[in-house]
Amino acid sequence: MSPMNDNASFDPETFWEAILSRDPQQIRATFAPLDRESQMAVMQHLFRMATEPGWHPEQRLSARKALEALGFAPNGLNETR
């Protein structure tokens, strides 16, 4: 089962704060315990944050940093988008 769905102590705000912290060690430690399905959902959301319009520039940067920390840096992501 997914830690994102079945853990009564799971706090989404704390989870996303850690994922978007720009601290590679904290990002990886928060991401690692998730099941594969949850990891994929988080990666997809981070990719949308990093590439789709409508997100605050700081959110976009944090999403890019998280993707980089997780070993996924899509082509074309840059600071000027």
Secondary structure, 3 states (H helix, E strand, C coil): CCHHHHCCCCCHHHHHHHHCCCCHHHHHHHHCCCCHHHHHHHHHHHHHHHHCCCCCHHHHHHHHHHHHHCCCCCCCCCCCC
